[in-house]
Amino acid sequence: MSNKEKAIKLMESIPDSSLGFIVAFLQNMVEDIEDDIFCEKLYQDYLSSPDKNEFVSLEDVLRDLGDSDSV
């Protein structure tokens, strides 16, 4: 029996009134996994970027953002 099947079997024995915590826990786990996937993609994009070692000064960033008062 797979872990998923075990989890479903265990949840079937819990009354509906007590499932709120489990549902919230599972939703948080799914969000964490999706966030991990997103962050891993950003990291892999960074690693493959030809600009990854390019230095940009704070003054250049502010100028590009149009914040000339801070430069």
Stockholm file with secondary structure:
# STOCKHOLM 1.0

chainA/1-71         MSNKEKAIKLMESIPDSSLGFIVAFLQNMVEDIEDDIFCEKLYQDYLSSPDKNEFVSLEDVLRDLGDSDSV
#=GR chainA/1-71 SS CCHHHHHHHHHHTSCGGGCHHHHHHHHHHHHHHHHHHHHHHHHHHHHTCTTTTCCCCHHHHHHHHTCGGGC
#=GC SS_cons        CCHHHHHHHHHHTSCGGGCHHHHHHHHHHHHHHHHHHHHHHHHHHHHTCTTTTCCCCHHHHHHHHTCGGGC
//
